[in-house]
Amino acid sequence: MKAWDKVIEEKSKDNPFFVKVLESQKQWAARVVPWRQEIMVDEEMAYNHFFKQPAPPAAKSDVTAAPAKAPAGSYEKAVIEIMWLNEVCGVCCMRGRRRGFI
């Protein structure tokens, strides 16, 4: 989310339309998400009950070995790419068209 905050900060500097659409999305989310969280049932427990395979027994490992790490910044880069794809895919534009912004 910190990476997304950086993206919206940069894009908001010189694009008033981006700011307008972003505010619209925030208002929509503030109205809809609490309702959705109230009525939607988490499906994970039922899925795990019927479909999740038990984990294989853990192999003995060398506790002195360092754990594998993702390359530095890979999470932030992935978040930025996902947010960019959302922006490019047209979903935001379609909401803007329906609301008369475009």
DRENZATOR-62949 format. One record per residue: residue in three letters; x, y, z of N, C-alpha, C in turn. Coordinates in steps of 0.05 Angstrom, whole numbers, padded with zeros to 5 digits, always signed. Each point is the difference from the previous one (the first is absolute). Layout:
// DRENZATOR-62949
alaXYZXYZXYZ...
// end
This chain:
// DRENZATOR-62949
met+00016-00024+00000-00016+00024+00000+00017+00025+00000lys+00024-00002+00012+00018+00023+00000+00008+00006-00029ala+00005-00020-00016+00007+00004-00028-00023+00013-00015trp-00024-00008+00005-00023+00012-00013-00003+00029+00009asp+00005+00006+00025+00000+00028+00009+00019+00017-00015lys+00024-00011-00006+00019+00015-00016-00009+00005-00028val-00013-00021-00012-00010+00003-00027-00022+00021-00001ile-00019-00001+00018-00021+00020-00002+00010+00028+00007glu+00020+00002+00017+00012+00027+00005+00012+00011-00025glu+00015-00016-00015+00013+00009-00024-00021+00007-00022lys-00019-00018-00004-00020+00004-00021-00019+00023+00006ser-00004+00006+00026-00018+00021+00007+00012+00028-00004lys+00026+00002-00001+00013+00026-00003-00008+00016-00024asp-00002-00014-00023-00005+00015-00025-00024-00010-00015asn-00018-00015+00014-00023-00011-00014-00025+00003+00017pro-00014+00023-00003-00024+00004+00017-00022-00020-00005phe-00002-00011-00024-00020-00021-00006+00006-00025+00016phe+00026-00007+00002+00007-00024+00017-00009+00004+00028val+00004+00025+00011-00008+00006+00027-00031-00003+00003lys-00014+00010-00020-00030-00002+00001-00009-00028+00000val+00011-00017-00018-00008-00028-00001+00008-00015+00026leu+00024+00006+00010+00009-00012+00025-00019+00006+00023glu-00008+00025+00002-00018+00008+00021-00027-00014-00003ser-00009-00002-00025-00025-00014-00005+00002-00030+00009gln+00022-00012-00006+00004-00028+00008+00001-00003+00031lys+00013+00019+00013+00002-00001+00029-00028+00003+00013gln-00016+00019-00011-00027+00004+00010-00017-00025-00004trp+00003-00013-00024-00015-00024-00006+00008-00022+00019ala+00026-00003+00005+00010-00022+00017-00009+00005+00029ala+00000+00025+00009-00008+00006+00027-00030-00007+00004arg-00015+00002-00021-00029-00006+00002-00005-00030-00003val+00014-00014-00017-00006-00028-00007+00015-00020+00017val+00025+00004+00006+00017-00020+00013-00011-00008+00028pro-00008+00019+00017-00011-00009+00025-00025-00019-00003trp-00017+00007-00019-00024-00017-00005+00009-00027-00010arg+00020-00001-00019+00009-00025-00011+00013-00017+00022gln+00015+00012+00017+00013-00015+00022-00021-00011+00019glu-00022+00013+00003-00022-00009+00018-00015-00024-00012ile-00004-00001-00026-00017-00021-00012+00015-00023-00012met+00026+00005-00008+00015-00021-00013+00011-00020+00020val-00002-00025-00006+00010-00021+00017+00027-00008-00010asp+00019-00002+00017+00027-00010-00008-00002-00029-00008glu+00009-00006-00024-00002-00027-00011+00024-00017+00007glu+00021+00011+00012+00024-00015+00005-00004-00025+00017met-00016+00002+00021-00004-00023+00018-00014-00023-00015ala-00021+00006-00015-00014-00021-00015+00019-00012-00022tyr+00015+00017-00014+00018-00010-00020+00021-00019+00012asn+00011+00009+00022+00020-00017+00014-00011-00026+00009his-00025+00001+00010-00013-00025+00009-00003-00020-00022phe-00009+00009-00023-00006-00019-00022+00023-00005-00019phe+00017+00019-00005+00019-00002-00022+00030+00001+00008lys+00006+00013+00021+00029+00003+00006+00012-00027+00008gln+00022-00006-00013+00015-00024+00006+00018+00004+00024pro+00002-00020+00017+00018+00004+00023+00028+00004-00010ala+00015+00016+00015+00027+00006-00008+00017-00025+00004pro+00019-00005-00018+00018-00023+00004+00017+00005+00025pro+00009-00022+00012+00017+00004+00024+00024+00016-00007ala+00007+00018+00018+00023+00017-00005+00026-00016+00001ala+00017+00006-00019+00026-00013-00001+00017+00013+00021lys+00018-00015+00011+00019+00012+00020+00018+00019-00016ser+00003+00023+00012+00016+00020-00014+00024+00008+00017asp+00019+00012-00013+00023+00010+00014-00007+00027+00012val-00002+00002+00026-00009+00024+00013+00021+00022-00002thr+00024-00007-00008+00021+00021-00003-00001+00014-00026ala-00015-00010-00020-00002+00013-00026-00018+00024+00002ala+00008+00021-00014-00015+00024-00001-00025-00004-00017pro-00023+00012+00008-00024-00003-00016+00002+00015-00026ala-00013-00010-00020+00000+00013-00027-00015+00026+00002lys+00010+00020-00013-00013+00026+00000-00007+00009-00028ala-00022+00014-00003-00006+00012-00026+00019+00022-00006pro+00005+00006-00025+00017+00023-00007-00011+00025+00012ala+00018+00018+00008-00008+00025+00013-00019+00016-00019gly-00021+00009+00011-00019+00017-00015-00019-00016-00018ser+00001-00026+00000-00017-00015-00019-00029+00002+00007tyr-00007+00001+00025-00029+00003+00008-00010+00027-00010glu+00015+00022+00006-00009+00026-00009-00003+00002-00030lys+00019-00012-00014-00001+00000-00029-00025-00015-00010ala-00006-00022+00012-00024-00015-00008-00025+00016+00005val-00001+00013+00023-00024+00016+00006-00003+00023-00020ile+00021+00013-00007-00001+00022-00019-00009-00011-00027glu+00010-00023-00008-00008-00011-00026-00029-00007+00000ile-00010-00011+00022-00029-00007+00001-00017+00025-00001met+00008+00020+00015-00016+00025-00001+00001+00013-00027trp+00023-00002-00014+00002+00011-00026-00018-00015-00019leu-00001-00026+00002-00018-00016-00017-00029+00007+00005asn-00007+00005+00025-00027+00008+00006-00007+00026-00013glu+00020+00019+00000-00005+00026-00012-00003-00003-00030val+00017-00016-00012+00000-00003-00029-00024-00017-00011cys-00009-00018+00016-00020-00020-00010-00027+00013-00007gly-00006+00024+00010-00024+00013-00007-00022-00001+00021val+00004-00014+00022-00021-00002+00020-00006+00028+00011cys+00021+00014+00007-00004+00027+00010-00014+00018-00020cys+00008-00003-00025-00012+00017-00021-00030-00007-00003met-00006-00026+00002-00029-00007-00003-00016+00012+00023arg+00010-00001+00024-00014+00012+00023-00003+00030-00005gly+00021+00012-00010-00001+00029-00006-00020+00007-00021arg-00003-00017-00021-00019+00005-00021-00029-00003+00011arg-00004-00020+00017-00027-00004+00011-00008+00023+00017arg+00019+00012+00014-00007+00022+00018+00002+00028-00014gly+00006+00000-00025+00001+00025-00016+00025+00016+00003phe+00022-00012+00010+00025+00014+00002+00014+00002-00027ile-00005-00019-00018+00015+00000-00025-00020+00006-00022
// end
